[in-house]
Amino acid sequence: MLDRFRRWACPDLAIDLGTVNTLVALPGEGIVVNEPSVVALQKGTRRVLGQGTAVGKVARQMLGRTPDSIVAARPMQDGVITDFELCEAMLKYFIAKASRRMRGMRPRVVIAVPAGITPVERRAVFNSAERAGAGRVYVISEPKAACIGAGLPIAEPMASMICDIGGGTTEVAVMSLADVVAGTSLKVAGDEMDRAVADYIKRHYSLKIGTQTAEQLKIDLGSAYPLEQELTGEVRGLDTISGVPRKAMVTSEEIREALLEPLGRIIGGVKDVVEQCDPELVSDLVDNGLVLTGGGALLRGVDALLNEQLGIPVRVIDDPLTTVVRGTAICVEHLNHWRDSLDGGDD
């Protein structure tokens, strides 16, 4: 009865603390926050603009467009916290936005983090969340949360394989009997693809473009596998030779070429994980295949490319952007059941 009252007065939160986007879910209500992991602050100070409200969508609109007096920055890089104060301010804003709580109560929080973070980086997550207003804090690895969110039978004695291509990291794991049998955390994902596109445009067209423009090119024209009908689009940037604005026409074949290197590293990571598995688990993968989640799973033809390279079935989960936070929310909703498999810090 007491626990039921506490959940009503101060609901627990599930947080996918991503490099590009942070998502927060409430048990029974679904996702209540889905915003960019960006904070805007006054240059030379640690003061967040707008009385602490220049966070998320508001701050992202400022990226690359701020005067010298304002800085819009990401507190996360490659899936880990690089600026503790900004991360704390960001989490404080998102927790306050997501939670309803009686005075003096702090929500229990489960946070999804990359599997490959160090103990120091993990401790930074606990400290930032606690200072931001969380009560009891637990963390879960992103691949495990993604498997749960995808509805894979991870508790069974068979291989379930996930590849979560996020913004800062790509998480690859094979799970059996509710634990990770083999896995890796690659620091190559959506951000690296954006940089690859920007570098390609600069080399081949002498145009300097921002990462947001590169990301939009990836979304509009990008593919990992030849398309039935190739696409063409316009890109605008600064001519590196004349120093004046210019535009050019770019094809999907060119963007695919730009993405070859980061995609090749992801494929290499997936193959390495498969090679770590026992033959019995590998035989399971022939039937069960690989499930793709994360924003990178939305890249056209990435499932076809992996299928060709691995020779096993590959499918993209429905709504891949929210798979991790949905799995984290299931853990929150059944916290007593999952508590032993979560990292509770000093427990």
BELPE-V117249 format. One record per pair of residues at least 6 apart in sequence whose C-alpha atoms are under 6 Angstrom apart, sorted by the first residue. I is the first residue (numbers start at 1). GAP is how many residues later the second one is. Records with the same first field share a line. If there is no record, write none. Layout:
BEGIN
I: GAP + GAP
END
This chain:
BEGIN
9: 92 + 93
10: 91 + 97
12: 95 + 96 + 97
13: 12 + 13 + 96
14: 10 + 11 + 95 + 96 + 314 + 315
15: 8 + 9 + 96
16: 6 + 7 + 95 + 96 + 309
19: 57 + 58 + 60 + 148 + 149
20: 16 + 17 + 147
21: 14 + 15 + 16
22: 12 + 13 + 15
23: 10 + 11
24: 7 + 8 + 9
25: 6 + 7
27: 306
35: 21 + 22
36: 20 + 21
37: 19 + 37
38: 17 + 18 + 21 + 22 + 35 + 36
39: 16 + 20 + 33 + 34
40: 8 + 9 + 14 + 19 + 31 + 32
41: 6 + 7 + 8 + 29 + 30
42: 28
43: 26 + 27 + 28
63: 9
75: 6 + 7 + 8 + 11 + 12
76: 6
78: 90 + 91 + 109
79: 89 + 90
88: 40 + 44
91: 41
92: 40
106: 28 + 29
107: 27 + 28
108: 27 + 28 + 29
109: 28
110: 27 + 28 + 29
111: 28
112: 27 + 28 + 29 + 30
113: 28 + 29
114: 27 + 28
115: 26
116: 69
138: 205 + 206
139: 203 + 204
140: 202
143: 28
145: 179 + 182 + 183
146: 177 + 178 + 181
148: 179
149: 174 + 175 + 177 + 178
154: 21 + 22 + 23 + 24
155: 22 + 23
156: 21
157: 19 + 20
158: 18
159: 16 + 17 + 122 + 125
160: 14 + 15
161: 12 + 13 + 129
162: 10 + 11 + 128 + 129
163: 8 + 9 + 129
164: 6 + 7 + 128 + 129 + 130
165: 24 + 129 + 131
166: 23 + 128 + 129
167: 22 + 23 + 24
168: 21 + 23
169: 17 + 18 + 19 + 20
170: 15 + 16 + 19
171: 14
172: 11 + 12
173: 9 + 10
174: 6 + 7 + 8
175: 6
182: 91
183: 90
193: 66
194: 17 + 20 + 21
196: 62
197: 17 + 61
198: 16
200: 58
201: 6
202: 6
206: 33 + 34
207: 30 + 31 + 32 + 33
208: 29 + 30
209: 28
221: 31
222: 30 + 33 + 34
223: 33 + 76 + 77 + 78
224: 32 + 77 + 78
225: 76 + 80
230: 22
231: 20 + 21
232: 18 + 19
233: 16 + 17
234: 14 + 15
235: 12 + 13
236: 10 + 11
237: 8 + 9
238: 6 + 7
239: 6 + 7
286: 26
289: 23 + 24 + 25
290: 24
291: 23 + 24 + 25
292: 24
293: 27
294: 26 + 27
295: 26
303: 11
307: 6 + 7
331: 7
END
